């Protein structure tokens, strides 16, 4: 028996045993009395059971509450938090997951771009690092009270134009009633330093508020470069009398970091140091500090051009990400009458920043030559160029909801409107002397590539009725939403809009390009239904089932319309992505155990991917984004926590397990066989669990592990055989792996003079220093590119409150 097959069978056995144990506890529980309704599974790092398993929710809804978040490593990103939930395959670059281009999330048939995110009721829009609003820019784990995820079928009242089912809500803590100051200081490997300070006003008349600041500095864990994050959050809460209240929220995120490269499988396995001997080997490969041009492998390739060697494109100085984002939100909740309330949130997001990538002398010279020939105001390249991609824009919107309880009915209706404006530029500039280590000269333009604006106008309406029947033992949810999406695009799409060569490479004839182009697309669906029910077997155990249809704006729409076909026309307008999600499950909340088990089936139509099609009237192929057809996914998700009475509260155990079978149902339009192939980067098995011990009032310790099964790195699940390129292709899968972590909290609740709640925490990630490929950037029919799992990393945090 192979090691992989043994691990796979062990994972299945763990899932079956956990499910059987939960069912046994439920079956053996006595009929509850009024006193039995009190939940007794408690612990200092246990999420509140009703929220952890989604009690009284018609869909499989799982959550992490504040107690469980308190022991996460300081500074962990909002996406990496999802590792603790069933159904989520999360891969990040680095132990905190802060690198924006190194995050991937898969759940059921969907990836990060097809999941909806909300922060305190505010939708975050797209998750694109370019132009989007990734959720990790807007949260800090010290300020979070709860993270709640509907894995397959989010409530119709939740606003999102990107969700095809999954919706994740991040909910902040409310300001505290007493004046106070909370301070946390962290130190760790890679010169990590992080300071978090939150000042609370306490109640001042009807108001209470807090403001917090986070400053994080760290070196990259591989290669040259650093990470710098300054994050501010503020919240003001106003008591408006009765059940009415108001809230103002502000977030500012100023982020600067250097890139790290993706790796080929060959690079990762090679014992030869990369980048002409300066970039390390294996998982340690990273961008380099630019050496003198007299260094072997870096000498000029063009006489008189000191930094013309393409090896300088691996310099870290020209691999930068800068983001400055602000989010403002105002919420009012009005208690209109008994069992009737109205809530509305207005928000505005201001987005800005840029990314930098290097460009080689030879590549820059090619584009400079063509653009100079038609009279564009460009300058000859001096060496290695500064490639700047600007991102900016703003997003504003309004959500409303009216809730009315009438007898056995609870009716909700509401609307959401939003406008998202985005401006993207892309150009190459000289540095002052052509060296990648020198400052950029933004007055010395070498060539232009893109300059376009896009706009998304969204309107969503919803209506839902929650009906309680059979003495509240049966709850039925019936609802629908209407989603109306308008998209506009205008500007320079790519090089061909600036200049074209109608001659040959040997005898070029440069002419003006196609010029600016505009595109408009509308995606409207007036009826997207959702239905669900809960049947309460007793006061502790519920059966639930749900069905939901969803549609979403096609992912990557800006990139789709940025493709310039050879005839200059617009790229084909894609169809909207659509999904249908079915769920059936059981959840139970016993004195020693709580857990939930859900089975699901998902049908996903009109998936968007990059492929090749023929130009109209020719046999010439070109890369475009296109509809690759249907995907179906089925599987099971389990979450459970067990605190055995015989241990007298000393320890408790948790287990999350996911089985997911997700496959393409159609071939690509160009004939590439995909039907029956697994989705790339989709793990069939994910199992994570651990044990937490509380041997004393001042000590909490945890040991946990996460197993991710093998995943494919290409859409076809195949790659060329490096030992026989002309022979049949081989599997593109990377092996499954298990990562262990641990933490110890010391001094929980200790007071030292005026300082209370003094606590020290030690976190270790990748405890056994597993060296493996983890993050996948899939390709179509060749091998993908990868990011390695970060090595063992320690972090120490001390915190206190005044």
Secondary structure, 3 states (H helix, E strand, C coil): CCHHHHHHHHHHHHHHHHHHHHHHHHHHCCCCCCHHHCCCCCCCCCCCHHHHCCCCCCCCEEEEEHHHHCCCCCCCCCCHHHHHCCCCEEECCCCCCCCHHHCEEEECCEEHHHCEEEECCEECCCCCCCCCCCHHHCCCHHHEEEEEEECCCCCCCCCCCCCCCCEEEEEECCCCCCCEEEEEEEEECCCEEEEEEEEECCCECCEEEEEEEEEEEEECCCCCCEEEEEEEEEEEEEECCCCCEEEEEEEEEEEEEECCCCECHHHHHCCCCHHHHCCCCHHHCCCECCCCCCCCCCCCCECCECCCCHHHHHEHHHCEEEEEEEEEEEEEEEEEECCEEEEEEEEEEEEEEEEEEEECHHHHHHHHHHHHHCCCCCCCCCCCEEEEEEEEEEEEEEEEEEEEEECCEEEEEEEEEEEEEEEEEEEEEEECCCCCCCCEEEEEEEEEEEEEEEEEEEEEEEEEEEEEECCCCEEEEEEEEEEEEEEEEEEECCHHHCEEECCCCCCCCEEECCCCEEEEEEEEEEEEEEEEEEEECCCCEEEEEEEEEEEECCCCHHHHHCCCCCCCCCCCCCCCEEEEEEEEEEEEECCCEEEEEEEEEEEEECCEEEEEEECCCCCCEEEEEEECCCEEEEEEEEEEEECCHHHCCCEEEEEEEEEEEEEECCCCCCCCCCCCCECCCCCCEEEEEEEEEEEECCEEEEEEEEEECCEECECCCEECECCECCCCCEECEECCEEEEEEEEEEEEEEEECCEEEEEEEEEEECCCCCCCEEEEECECCCCCEEEECCCCEEEEEEEEEC
